[in-house]
């Protein structure tokens, strides 16, 4: 048994964990191979932090930040020997008020019973009390560190103090919050807004010109950039200019402009606003606003002249008091949004009907529900009228929501309309449509506690849920150059189907389409075709035949490095030009203001730099979180790679994508339909608003017992070109267009369950048969799925071999990997559970005496690191090697043709996701036959009805239907019921 042990020490900003055994120090990369069973789970967690680039390594040392050390689970802390968590709370208090030089923040520690902790001393994340050392939880460490940074700032620059406070105030609890952190009422309530510029919002009142001032953020000074900004964001002339958008949330802006500003004849330096806000005007702005207030009070022709040219008027009025350049900075012009954006406002939770009439056996008879902001809420049929009445009363009383069985339901007319749809369906009428929901399909929606409301401030778009209220208006574009590939722009030689793909994109451009959907099968080179098309567009811009604008590529984080790599491989210099990375750590260099855009309702990124870039890379999450910045830039082309990330109607990330403005939008996906046909509607509503009508009518026609002929006509309408215009969708399969691709063979490796697994599986099935409530069906299926992988956790057995022998799938998988090793080939092992990935990495390193732990690509691995691992695997020496991947994170956008073996240790419910995973190696560039292995666990004596076998047969059928028709490949309610009944026999 290994004698590996771990020790730790706090060194400055790091907690350093070191490994050693009887022979001395042990390098970190060897820890998984040498870990004893009792230490293996903790080593797996630490190694996953290394893989995710959270922890750094140096020889035998693993370096964790104090915050990451504080976030470790109690079990891992204990294995390392870290101190326990203290049973304390923090109370944050203040001295003086924030507008005074003496303002300071202090914090005290308290026992859980309220008694003060005496003599506590903090060193990073560690607190010493009475000779004992404790490790703070991450939330307490983060706020303590932030308070220390604030108190270190000088009080001589109130503007800088106000700017830094805007950041730190977000870490404090609000008036409604309670937890391990408490604060004085003043600190919990106060919010500071620092204004340094303004614009005018003109309007007519009784036939006369009037206006309100709209405030913008103060410009960060070069000497004291705001917390969260970066020195690289400063130009040679000084701090980069903030994009002019409102500083205050709309309700506070309205209060300031219509009440506080007009209330006094003179202009104050500070204004108290509702909800605990303090508005501070910079001294130069106060002078400019004084002139503005005088004009506003005078009105008439003076106001009309002022609105026509406010800068000229201000220059003349303030020329003797302020520098002319400063006067120019005080007044801002604003960029416009896309025509689809109707306003900036609080995010309004979308409420759509979820109609599931009795033909659906998934739920009890006549069960129905609502989709509230993308999440399902089941409603008993007999309580629909009750909820409708409650919502109507709430609307009449001015309340924003009602609580139904503990769940908040928005009190809106949309909620009432959705309940009306449900009532019509239950009465035997024809509902106009429905909305379904699949969890985990889109980027996770953020939660915000914003001033003026509990929802974030977003770009509100015109949606086509009920009917078409916004549609695209295609207008043919004048051809600037003949369509077809232009070899002078490329380094790579295209295949024939790629030439045809680029030609199709160019014809879509010339036809005036606002967007196109390139839905080629995985591995046909969608990235190359897109780059060739973008190079053609960029060339048109260089020749001044197409209006110059930046190109934007939106993709999952893990694919962005690959876009740069493919760009350099396929395009001749200068390619698309200079790239701007607007994601990850690079965002720091773009920030010119602090705070969250979704809370302060204004841009914080340098939109001038985005506008000036040749091509920009960002993620869907970044686009959502910085939509106020991206939404003010007019792009030439926006590419949505893996567009299924925004397939769910009515989510924040989907609406953010629809709010962008571009001459042309190109969507890329190998799976245009993953879960339901509304996926396709949502994609098309982003590319061609209105082309498929409203969501309700689309769902009624194509999702509620669709006619196969209707599905065929829908597919033809999208993919068959007209006499003069190209099709809006191009979808080709590898076996249709790609010649010379090696053969792909599927191998089912069934293994009978060992006794320990068979007993655990039989117990799950018996419990499912005993339960008669259909609501527990999913729970039973998940339990069957889990036990079919393994009945035990790794920490429950003494050795790796005991763990393997407890699982039929693991026995089959190890036999498969033994064969691959003997052939000297490489393999991709797909398994979705994060803990299983870490366990398997150590097991496989030890079993095959690998020099290093197998690389893992999961959703936790950052994009640059993900691409580094792909490159390392691709360039590795000949011989046996393997990589562990999750189907969702490792199943898209990666090229791993160094491997020619795929093992699906766990099966995804959706065959499209499984096919995406397989196609990481079965694609252009693969030279060897590809083997796809499906290890299966069968119950002795009940092989036919075993979960693995029935799931395999169901996925095979779903795969065939989705190819022949526009049928969703994902598991439906009826599919789940069928699987459940077949397994139970």
Helices and strands as residue ranges (DSSP letters): E 5-11, E 14-21, E 24-25, G 28-30, H 31-34, H 37-51, E 56-58, E 61-65, H 66-70, H 74-80, E 88-95, E 104-111, E 121-123, E 126-129, E 132-135, H 138-151, H 158-168, G 169-171, E 181-183, H 185-189, E 191-205, E 208-217, G 231-233, E 234-235, E 238-239, H 250-255, I 256-260, H 261-263, E 270-273, G 274-276, E 277-281, H 283-298, H 300-308, H 310-318, H 324-330, E 341-346, E 351-355, E 368-372, E 375-379, G 381-383, H 384-397, E 401-404, E 407-410, H 413-426, E 457-461, G 487-489, H 496-511, E 515-518, H 526-542, E 551-554, H 557-570, E 579-581, G 584-589, H 597-600, H 607-612, E 615-618, H 620-625, H 627-630, E 634-641, G 643-646, H 652-659, E 661-668, H 677-687, H 695-702, H 708-719, E 729-730, H 734-737, E 744-752, H 755-770, G 774-776, H 777-789, G 794-796, H 800-805, H 808-823, E 826-830, H 834-848, E 855-857, H 863-874, E 881-885, E 901-904, H 911-918, E 930-938, H 947-964, H 973-984
